[in-house]
Amino acid sequence: MIILIYMIKEQYKYSELTEKIIGCAMTVHRNLGNGFQEVIYQRALEIEMELAGLSFKREFEMPIYYRDTKIGTRRVDFFVEDVISVELKAIAQFENTNFAQAINYLEAYNLEIGLLINFGETSLKFKRLINKKYVSQ
């Protein structure tokens, strides 16, 4: 049995849910390793999240608004339990543009929490993102 320790604190909103998603991603990465295209990890994560009993939509199209006007749509890799966006990458390492893109999606979708997960490195990398609009001052 493998015990997984996460750097997620219990006081964070949806920490139990994000921990479950990250656990599924770790299982996928442990089984597949790195080196595949993003779509392969997406399909494998879909299987793991189904087995974990998570409710989600894959490649869920969400509207993008500007000043209350719909200006387009963007597909989030996973929209989990109707509260968390999950963006997947399969790249050598995270770059600032990846974080900026994921945070912009949170703001555009008006979501509080998101996960950015990278399967492309030798160890799974993930980042929990918070929409600054929801951070209490």
MOZI-V365190 format. One record per helix or strand. SS is the DSSP state (~ for helix, > for strand). FROM is the first residue (numbers start at 0). TO is the last residue. If there is no record, write none. Layout:
ss->SS from->FROM to->TO
ss->SS from->FROM to->TO
//
This chain:
ss->~ from->14 to->31
ss->~ from->37 to->50
ss->> from->55 to->65
ss->> from->68 to->79
ss->> from->83 to->88
ss->~ from->95 to->108
ss->> from->112 to->117
ss->> from->124 to->129
ss->~ from->131 to->133
//
